[in-house]
Amino acid sequence: MSTPTATPEARSTKPICVGLSCWLWDLGKPQAILELGQRLGVKVQLTQKIRGLRREIEAQVSGHNVDHFISEFVRHC
């Protein structure tokens, strides 16, 4: 019995969503996410919502190095 496997093209085209919350005045977080995406060669689309003194950042990430992006995101952001 064979099991279906996903092709690399199918895996890389499906975007994932990562997010974090920080203080409103912490302006470096969105820039750090964008720089990480550029360095790893993935497409990053940011959405920011401000709720009181908190900033909620959500990033949709797609590309070939999404797994590597997630591991670096967890370490540095």
PyMOL commands that set and color helices and strands:
alter all, ss='L'
color gray80, all
select helices_A, chain A and resi 8-13+28-40+66-76
alter helices_A, ss='H'
color red, helices_A
select strands_A, chain A and resi 16-23+43-51+54-62
alter strands_A, ss='S'
color yellow, strands_A
deselect
rebuild
show_as cartoon
